[in-house]
Amino acid sequence: MNAVPGAAPRWRVVPVLALGTLMATLDLSIVNIALPTLARDFAVPLTTIAWVVLAYVLTITGLLLAFGRLADRVGRRRVYGLGLAVFTIASLACAASPGAGALIAARALQGIGAAMMTANSTALLAASFPGAERGRALGVFGAVVGVGLGLGPPLGGLLVAHLSWRWIFLVNLPLGTLALAMLGRVPADPPRRGVPSPRVAATAAWCAGLALLMFALSRGPEAAWRPAVVVPPVVAAIALLAAFVAIERRSTDPLLPLAALAGPLGRAATLTLLGNMISIAVGLHLPLYLEGVLGFDAGRSGRWIAIIPLAALVIAPAAGRRADRRGSKPLTIAGLAITAAGLVVLAGLGAAPGFPRLVLGMALVGVGQGLFAAPNARAILGAVGEHDLGLASGLQATMRNLGFAAGAALGAALLASRFAAHGGGTLTGHMAAAGRNAFAAATADTYLALAGLALVATAVAAAGRAPTGMGRNGPD
């Protein structure tokens, strides 16, 4: 697909979209480093403070499809710009939050703005580049994601250690203002007549079902998985998600065409889900391990964690270029397999690890994620025709953020459960010396489980014929 006629040179579009993506990504990784501090300051369990992350990613996941449909109706640039404004204002509300409940609510508002941006950024980028160059553009975009993930831990650590956790949200104010000032660089797309409005009932069922399912996962460890606590929200979640599927199947123009998920597009989307489950689970766990077991402060913890996204940042652009020439499947398989190897290395850390093992494990995970991300994104866009790029973009973003939500909930639940199983009790922001061995043992269990998930994803990537090109614009 050629660039939009009369549009600014296509590479001028990238900084505007990159700033929105940088903020949305930064506010995932930068918050992770502050979770132990937030748990201590607000005096709540870590399974509760995990909702600072969950509220954000669940809101994005639940609203992505609806905002993608809304953007098709009123214009993608318009919705993207509104998302920038909402996100920036919500960041100020996060910084001013007086307690955990207020912060979680402000993060949900922030998620609304992020959903508006995320639902449209890839589609706006794809519309500005011909098919033969999209892999390169997506590789650069993947590098921006790497910058956000890489900058978050050290920047968050410095801010928490020397100023306050509130500054991790205030950094969005100048970025959001700059992005809004540059919005005119993005070619305007006129509203399209005849596009159905977002479906309120389907969106409500989807959002509520996901929220109840994640609530059950997060509450399970605290409640010792008592059926009276866990079963009702799980049953309600299943009923709501089943209602969503029923509504979608009856619709002549559904938010998510379920039939499209049966082929290569579905396989690539599944890999997006699994890959991001692993990524967020590792990102949430490492600050707890470094600060709780090794005794690092937030600043030092942030600098160490940056190894993973920085390794991904170095690899992602080259992976995107190679996918343009060779296809996505081999790189996707290699990336997931290397990620699994890195997780096995991290599983052997223990309570007094050798630092070479820690560096090696994080570097392998980062390299694996860098090899996986851009080719996987390219495969999703390559599995559809030119007129369905919006659908593919929305599906990719939905599965990515669903992976973040599921990985955050599952990782927190698994870690808390194994910590209790090893005699550590309830996992809080304060970890006594006696709990460090229990946490180290829980770490081994958690990373071995994640390595198993990475191997499952590797098998999915290797099975059948994956979409390895850019449709009619590049090699299969």
C-alpha positions in Angstrom: 0.0 0.0 0.0 1.4 3.4 -0.9 1.6 6.3 1.4 -1.5 8.4 1.7 -1.6 10.9 -1.3 -0.6 14.4 -0.2 0.7 13.2 3.2 3.9 14.4 4.8 6.9 12.2 4.1 6.2 8.9 5.8 9.1 8.9 8.2 7.8 12.2 9.7 4.8 10.2 10.9 6.9 7.9 13.0 8.0 10.3 15.8 4.3 11.3 16.6 3.2 7.7 16.8 6.4 6.7 18.6 5.8 9.2 21.4 2.4 7.8 22.1 3.7 4.3 22.0 6.7 5.3 24.2 4.3 6.8 26.9 2.0 3.8 26.9 5.0 1.4 27.1 6.9 3.5 29.6 3.9 3.5 31.9 4.0 -0.3 32.0 7.7 -0.8 32.7 8.2 2.3 34.8 5.4 1.3 37.2 6.7 -2.2 37.7 9.8 -0.9 39.4 7.7 1.0 41.9 5.4 -1.8 42.9 7.3 -2.8 46.1 7.4 0.9 47.1 3.7 1.4 46.4 2.9 -1.7 48.5 4.8 -0.4 51.4 3.6 3.2 51.1 -0.1 2.2 50.9 0.3 -0.8 53.3 -1.5 -3.2 51.0 -0.5 -6.8 49.8 1.4 -7.1 46.5 -1.6 -9.0 45.0 -3.6 -5.8 45.6 -1.0 -3.4 44.3 -0.7 -5.5 41.2 -4.0 -3.9 40.1 -2.1 -0.7 39.4 -0.9 -2.7 36.4 -4.0 -4.8 35.9 -6.4 -1.9 35.8 -4.3 -0.3 33.1 -3.9 -3.2 30.8 -7.4 -4.6 31.3 -8.9 -1.2 30.3 -6.7 -1.1 27.2 -7.6 -4.7 26.3 -11.4 -4.3 26.9 -11.7 -1.1 24.8 -9.2 -1.6 22.0 -11.7 -3.2 19.6 -14.4 -0.6 20.3 -12.0 2.3 19.8 -10.7 0.6 16.6 -14.3 0.6 15.3 -14.9 4.1 16.5 -11.7 5.3 14.6 -12.9 3.7 11.4 -16.1 5.7 11.8 -14.8 9.1 12.8 -11.1 9.0 11.7 -8.0 7.3 13.2 -6.0 10.5 13.7 -8.9 12.1 15.6 -9.2 9.2 18.0 -5.4 8.9 18.4 -5.2 12.6 19.3 -8.0 12.4 21.8 -6.2 9.4 23.4 -3.1 11.5 23.8 -5.0 14.1 25.6 -6.8 11.7 27.9 -3.6 9.8 28.7 -1.8 13.0 29.6 -4.5 14.3 31.9 -4.9 10.9 33.5 -1.1 10.8 34.2 -1.6 14.0 36.3 -4.4 12.3 38.2 -2.2 9.3 38.9 0.5 11.5 40.3 -2.0 13.2 42.6 -3.6 10.0 43.9 -3.9 9.9 47.7 -4.3 6.1 48.1 -4.2 2.8 46.3 -7.9 2.9 45.3 -7.6 6.3 43.7 -4.4 5.3 41.9 -6.0 2.2 40.5 -9.0 4.3 39.3 -6.7 6.9 37.7 -4.8 4.1 36.0 -8.0 2.8 34.5 -8.6 6.3 33.0 -5.1 6.3 31.7 -5.9 2.9 30.1 -8.8 4.6 28.2 -6.4 7.0 26.6 -3.8 4.3 25.9 -6.5 2.2 24.2 -7.4 5.1 21.9 -3.7 5.4 20.9 -2.9 1.7 20.7 -5.9 0.8 18.6 -4.7 3.2 15.9 -0.9 3.6 16.0 0.0 0.5 14.0 -2.7 1.1 11.4 -1.7 4.7 11.0 1.9 3.5 10.6 1.0 0.8 8.1 -1.1 3.2 6.0 2.0 5.5 5.6 4.4 2.8 4.3 4.4 0.6 1.3 4.2 -3.1 2.1 7.9 -3.8 1.2 9.0 -1.3 3.9 6.6 -2.1 6.6 8.9 -4.7 8.2 11.6 -2.0 8.6 9.1 0.5 9.9 7.7 -2.1 12.4 11.3 -2.9 13.4 11.9 0.8 14.2 8.5 0.9 16.1 9.6 -2.2 18.0 12.8 -0.4 18.9 10.6 2.4 20.3 8.8 -0.2 22.4 12.3 -1.4 23.5 13.2 2.1 24.5 10.1 2.5 26.6 10.7 -0.9 28.3 14.4 -0.2 28.6 14.1 3.4 29.9 11.3 2.5 32.3 13.3 0.5 34.9 16.3 2.8 35.3 14.3 6.0 35.1 11.7 4.7 37.4 14.3 3.5 39.8 16.0 6.9 39.9 12.8 8.7 40.4 11.6 6.5 43.2 14.9 6.4 44.9 15.7 10.2 44.7 12.3 11.9 44.4 8.9 10.1 44.7 6.9 7.4 42.9 4.6 10.3 41.8 7.2 11.5 39.4 7.0 8.3 37.3 3.6 9.7 36.1 4.6 13.3 35.8 7.2 12.5 33.2 4.3 11.9 30.8 3.2 15.5 30.8 6.0 17.0 28.6 5.9 13.9 26.3 2.1 14.1 25.8 2.2 17.9 25.2 5.0 17.4 22.6 3.1 14.6 20.8 -0.1 16.7 20.7 1.9 19.6 19.2 3.2 17.3 16.5 -0.1 15.6 15.7 -0.4 17.6 12.4 2.4 15.5 10.9 0.0 12.5 10.8 -2.1 12.5 7.6 -5.8 13.2 8.3 -8.1 10.3 7.3 -11.7 11.3 6.6 -14.5 9.6 8.5 -16.0 6.6 6.6 -19.7 6.4 6.0 -21.5 3.2 6.7 -19.2 1.9 9.4 -21.2 0.6 12.3 -20.9 2.2 15.7 -19.0 0.4 18.5 -21.2 -2.3 20.0 -21.8 -1.4 23.6 -23.3 -4.7 24.8 -20.4 -6.7 23.3 -17.8 -4.4 24.7 -19.4 -4.4 28.2 -19.5 -8.2 28.3 -15.9 -8.4 27.1 -14.6 -5.9 29.7 -16.5 -7.3 32.6 -15.7 -10.9 31.8 -11.9 -10.2 31.6 -12.0 -8.1 34.8 -13.8 -10.8 36.8 -11.4 -13.5 35.5 -8.3 -11.5 36.5 -9.9 -10.6 39.8 -10.3 -14.4 40.6 -6.7 -15.0 39.6 -5.4 -12.2 41.8 -7.5 -13.0 44.8 -6.9 -16.8 44.7 -3.6 -16.8 46.6 -4.8 -14.6 49.4 -7.9 -16.7 49.8 -6.0 -20.0 49.6 -8.1 -20.7 46.5 -11.3 -21.3 48.5 -14.1 -22.1 46.2 -16.4 -19.6 47.8 -14.1 -16.8 46.8 -12.8 -18.0 43.5 -15.7 -19.9 41.9 -18.4 -17.1 41.7 -16.2 -14.6 39.7 -14.9 -17.4 37.5 -18.4 -18.6 36.7 -19.6 -15.0 36.1 -16.6 -14.4 33.8 -17.2 -17.5 31.7 -20.9 -16.5 31.4 -20.0 -12.9 30.3 -17.3 -14.1 27.8 -19.7 -16.6 26.4 -22.3 -13.8 26.0 -19.6 -11.8 24.1 -19.0 -14.7 21.7 -22.8 -15.2 21.2 -23.3 -11.5 20.5 -20.4 -11.5 18.0 -21.6 -14.6 16.2 -25.1 -13.1 15.6 -23.6 -9.9 14.4 -23.3 -9.2 10.6 -20.3 -6.9 11.3 -18.7 -8.1 14.6 -16.0 -6.3 16.5 -13.8 -9.3 16.3 -14.6 -11.7 13.3 -14.1 -15.0 15.2 -13.9 -17.0 11.9 -10.7 -15.1 11.0 -8.9 -16.6 14.0 -9.1 -20.2 12.6 -6.1 -19.8 10.2 -2.6 -18.2 10.2 -3.9 -15.0 11.7 -5.2 -16.9 14.7 -1.9 -18.6 15.2 0.1 -15.3 15.0 -2.4 -13.7 17.4 -2.0 -16.6 19.8 1.8 -16.2 19.8 1.3 -12.5 20.5 -0.8 -13.4 23.6 1.7 -16.0 24.9 4.8 -13.9 24.2 3.5 -10.9 26.1 2.3 -13.1 29.0 5.9 -14.1 29.5 7.2 -10.6 29.0 5.0 -8.9 31.6 5.3 -11.7 34.1 9.1 -11.4 34.1 8.9 -7.6 34.3 6.7 -7.7 37.3 8.7 -10.4 39.1 12.3 -9.1 38.8 11.9 -5.9 40.8 10.5 -8.0 43.7 13.4 -10.5 43.5 16.1 -7.9 43.2 14.8 -5.7 46.0 13.3 -8.4 48.3 15.9 -11.1 48.0 19.1 -9.3 47.0 18.4 -6.1 48.9 18.8 -3.7 46.0 17.3 -0.3 46.2 14.9 0.9 43.5 17.6 2.7 41.5 20.0 -0.2 41.4 17.1 -2.6 40.6 16.0 -0.5 37.7 19.5 -0.4 36.2 19.8 -4.2 36.3 16.3 -4.9 34.9 17.1 -2.6 31.9 19.3 -5.4 30.5 16.3 -7.2 29.1 14.6 -4.4 27.1 18.0 -3.0 26.0 19.0 -6.4 24.6 15.6 -6.5 22.8 16.2 -2.9 21.6 19.5 -3.9 19.9 18.0 -7.0 18.2 14.5 -5.7 17.1 15.4 -3.5 14.1 17.7 -6.2 12.6 15.0 -8.8 13.2 12.5 -6.6 11.3 14.8 -6.1 8.3 15.6 -9.8 8.1 11.9 -10.7 8.3 11.4 -8.5 5.2 13.9 -10.7 3.3 13.4 -14.2 4.8 10.0 -14.2 6.4 8.8 -14.2 10.0 8.5 -17.8 11.0 12.2 -18.8 11.6 12.8 -15.7 13.7 9.7 -16.2 15.7 10.6 -19.8 16.6 14.2 -18.8 17.4 13.1 -15.9 19.6 10.7 -18.0 21.7 13.2 -20.8 22.1 15.9 -18.4 23.3 13.4 -16.9 25.7 12.7 -20.3 27.2 16.5 -20.9 27.6 16.9 -17.6 29.4 14.0 -18.4 31.8 15.6 -21.7 32.6 18.8 -19.9 33.5 16.9 -17.4 35.7 15.1 -20.3 37.4 18.5 -21.3 38.9 19.2 -18.0 40.6 18.6 -19.0 44.2 18.9 -16.7 47.3 22.5 -15.8 46.6 23.0 -15.9 42.8 26.1 -15.5 40.8 25.7 -12.3 39.0 27.0 -13.7 35.6 24.0 -16.1 35.7 21.6 -13.1 36.4 23.1 -11.2 33.4 23.1 -14.2 31.1 19.5 -15.1 31.9 18.2 -11.5 31.4 20.2 -11.1 28.2 18.8 -14.3 26.7 15.3 -13.3 27.5 15.8 -9.8 26.0 17.4 -11.2 22.8 14.6 -13.7 22.5 11.9 -11.1 22.9 13.7 -8.8 20.4 13.8 -11.6 17.8 10.1 -12.4 18.4 8.4 -9.0 18.5 8.8 -7.4 15.1 8.5 -10.6 13.0 5.4 -11.6 14.9 3.8 -8.1 14.3 4.7 -8.4 10.6 3.1 -11.9 10.4 -0.2 -10.6 11.8 -0.3 -7.7 9.3 0.8 -10.1 6.5 -2.1 -12.5 7.2 -4.8 -10.0 6.0 -5.5 -7.9 2.9 -4.9 -4.2 2.6 -8.4 -3.3 3.6 -8.2 -5.3 6.8 -5.1 -3.7 8.3 -7.3 -2.0 10.9 -8.7 -5.3 12.0 -5.2 -6.9 12.1 -3.8 -3.8 14.1 -6.7 -4.0 16.6 -6.3 -7.7 17.0 -2.6 -7.5 17.5 -3.0 -4.7 20.1 -5.8 -6.6 21.8 -3.9 -9.8 22.1 -0.7 -8.0 23.2 -2.6 -6.3 26.1 -4.6 -9.4 26.9 -1.3 -11.1 27.3 -0.1 -8.3 29.6 -3.2 -8.6 31.7 -3.2 -12.4 31.8 0.6 -12.5 32.5 0.4 -10.0 35.3 -2.5 -11.8 37.0 -1.1 -15.3 36.4 2.5 -14.3 37.4 1.3 -12.6 40.6 -0.9 -15.6 41.5 1.7 -18.2 40.8 4.4 -16.3 42.7 2.2 -15.7 45.7 1.0 -19.3 45.7 4.5 -20.8 45.5 5.8 -18.3 48.1 3.1 -19.5 50.5 3.8 -23.2 49.6 7.4 -22.7 50.5 6.5 -21.4 54.0 6.7 -17.6 53.2 3.1 -16.7 54.2 1.4 -13.7 52.6 3.6 -11.8 50.1 3.8 -8.1 51.0 6.2 -5.2 50.2 8.1 -6.0 53.4 10.1 -9.3 53.2 11.8 -10.5 56.3 15.1 -12.3 56.0 13.3 -15.6 56.7 11.1 -15.1 53.7 14.0 -14.6 51.2 14.7 -18.3 50.8 11.0 -19.0 50.3 10.9 -16.2 47.6 14.0 -17.6 45.9 12.3 -21.1 45.8 9.1 -19.5 44.4 11.2 -17.7 41.8 12.5 -21.0 40.5 9.0 -22.5 40.3 7.7 -19.3 38.5 10.5 -19.2 35.9 10.3 -22.9 35.2 6.5 -22.5 34.6 7.2 -19.5 32.3 9.8 -21.5 30.4 7.3 -24.2 29.9 4.9 -21.6 28.5 7.6 -20.3 26.1 8.2 -23.9 24.9 4.4 -24.2 24.2 4.6 -21.0 22.2 7.6 -22.4 20.3 5.6 -25.4 19.4 2.7 -23.3 18.2 5.0 -21.2 16.1 6.5 -24.3 14.5 3.2 -26.0 13.8 1.7 -25.5 10.3 2.3 -22.7 7.9 2.7 -19.4 9.7 2.1 -16.1 7.9 5.6 -15.1 7.1 5.3 -12.2 4.7 3.4 -9.1 4.1 0.5 -10.4 2.0 0.8 -9.4 -1.5 3.6 -6.9 -0.8 6.4 -9.2 0.3 7.7 -12.7 0.3 5.9 -15.5 2.0 
